[in-house]
Amino acid sequence: MSHASVERSKSNGQQGVYRTIWRWHFYAGLFCIPLVITLALSGAIYLFKPQIDAWVDRPYQNLPATDKRSTANQQIDAALKAVPDTEFFSYQLPDQENQAVTVHLQQSGERTLVYLNPYTLEVLKIVAHEDQFIRLVRTFHGELLAGNAGSVVVELAACWAIVLVISGLYLWWPRAAKGVAGVLYPRLRQGSRIFWRDLHAVTGIWISAMVLFLLISGLPWALVWGSAFKEIRQWNAVPVQQDWSSGRAEEKSNAASNRITPIDLSETLLSSAMVLNFASPVLLSASRDNPDVWTLKSRHPNRPLRSDAWLHGKSGEVMRIKPFHERPIIDRVIGIGIAAHEGQLFGWFNQLLGVITALGLVVVSISGAVLWWRRKPERMLGVPPLMPDVRIGKTVTMITLLLAAVLPLLAISILIVLLVEWLVLRRFEWSRRWLGLHHD
């Protein structure tokens, strides 16, 4: 074979791999774009959870101290009377003396928050835990308000978004020395086609690292991946309950497991809990296994600031304190990742990075849709065509197998896509033409 033939064969092979990856990038985008925009916008809102919570609770701050302050037991009794047929779940420590007290009640795993004036025992607000605005945003972001089915769809979108980013990086990677225009910044004066292409590619490359981090750090919450990870975590002798949940069903199960009656939250116990000065918000609840032991948990959004403590219910003695740095290494890594994912690890700059990434995802999604719409033939889906006799390189095969191994939903969905395309769509001329399954 001549040198020219070898070079031509090599070039055809590279072009074939490029088109195959472009094809999978197209499939990933087709599925992901609506969900990516939805999750980006809802995630951007959730980044500001502390500010939103403070704004929602502002009417219950700075209450006038009109009478002698009521005891914690009186406050719990008033909450239970306000919401009949419920049980005590936890008592949220107030940050200030003149702040409303929040008592968490539960029934069958469903929590209700009761805001009380600590001086008059007036009920100021009753709201279901899941009906709070920021909780609705969180539930929508995690499962599209559709339960386990929605959680699976979101997880599937996250898996395909990882494919989208990795394949996009390959398609973007400069293959010739042509400068940084169109690579690191968009060309604005070379026509609309170049503009939309560059806007898509350049925005994608600048946010790709952060997007991959957000996708990977969100997997522990996912229903399928998170459940499998929980099992592996337990195999590795980590018996402590993790402080994140994979799905709403697990949250309800954890809530239902904290039931204990009767409740006696003494002033001595409350004072001991307040003295520890854990990062707010802090919840005090009775242990299910031993009513004489109470658990104090910080639920601060910056998880490395969280601590747990166990106190004796009658004496208030602090029996044990467990700060974040004493947790298993795997939980610390996940906790730091979750805090960064939620924009709470390093203050306002973390939130800013999250907002920029979310807006970048919207730009990439819209520009990708525009590119597809402009290039697709009329009345066709416009799937990038394959070259005949394409052979995938070893590197691409290994990356695909690795992603499929660590992302089970991705592996299943890839098999479904291949089976539908090979066994159904390729058999009919109209579907082949609509998909664009022809060779150049």
Secondary structure, 3 states (H helix, E strand, C coil): CCHHHHHHHHHHHHHHHHHHHHHHHHHHHHHHHHHHHHHHHHHHHHCCHHHHHHHHCHHHCCCCCCCCCCCHHHHHHHHHHHCCCCEEEEEECCCCCCCCEEEEEEECCEEEEEEECCCCCCEEEEEEHHHCHHHHHHHHHHHCCCHHHHHHHHHHHHHHHHHHHHHHHHHHCCCCCCCCECCCECCCCCCHHHHHHHHHHHHHHHHHHHHHHHHHHHHHHCHHHHHHHHHHHHHCCCCCCCCCCCCHHHHHHHHHCCCCCCCCCCHHHHHHHHHCCCCCCEEEEECCCCCCEEEEEECCCCHHHCEEEEEECCCCCEEEEEEHHHCCHHHHHHHHHHHHHCCCCCHHHHHHHHHHHHHHHHHHHHHHHHHHHHHCCCCCCCCCCCCCCCCCCHHHHHHHHHHHHHCHHHHHHHHHHHHHHHHCHHHCHHHHHHHCCCCC
